[in-house]
Amino acid sequence: MYGHVQKLAEEIQKGAASVEGVEAKLWQVPETLFEEVLGKMSAAPKGDVPTIT
């Protein structure tokens, strides 16, 4: 919601991708809260990571 998990995931992705022959991809799960609720909680805007379905 505030970007902490995304930053952690990006660092894990960098580490995994540093291994020869490994391709690491990031995905996000669908949001469960309404936009109105996220706005009231001052949630950071979503990044450009694709949502997995």
Contacts in CASP RR format, 6 or more apart in sequence:
PFRMAT RR
TARGET T0000
AUTHOR 0000-0000-0000
METHOD contacts of the structure
MODEL  1
MYGHVQKLAEEIQKGAASVEGVEAKLWQVPETLFEEVLGKMSAAPKGDVP
TIT
1 38 0 8 1.000
1 41 0 8 1.000
1 43 0 8 1.000
1 44 0 8 1.000
2 43 0 8 1.000
2 44 0 8 1.000
3 44 0 8 1.000
6 28 0 8 1.000
6 47 0 8 1.000
6 49 0 8 1.000
9 26 0 8 1.000
10 26 0 8 1.000
12 24 0 8 1.000
13 24 0 8 1.000
13 25 0 8 1.000
13 26 0 8 1.000
15 24 0 8 1.000
16 22 0 8 1.000
16 24 0 8 1.000
17 23 0 8 1.000
17 24 0 8 1.000
26 49 0 8 1.000
27 49 0 8 1.000
27 50 0 8 1.000
27 51 0 8 1.000
27 52 0 8 1.000
28 46 0 8 1.000
28 49 0 8 1.000
28 50 0 8 1.000
28 51 0 8 1.000
28 52 0 8 1.000
29 51 0 8 1.000
29 52 0 8 1.000
30 51 0 8 1.000
30 52 0 8 1.000
30 53 0 8 1.000
31 38 0 8 1.000
31 46 0 8 1.000
33 41 0 8 1.000
33 43 0 8 1.000
END
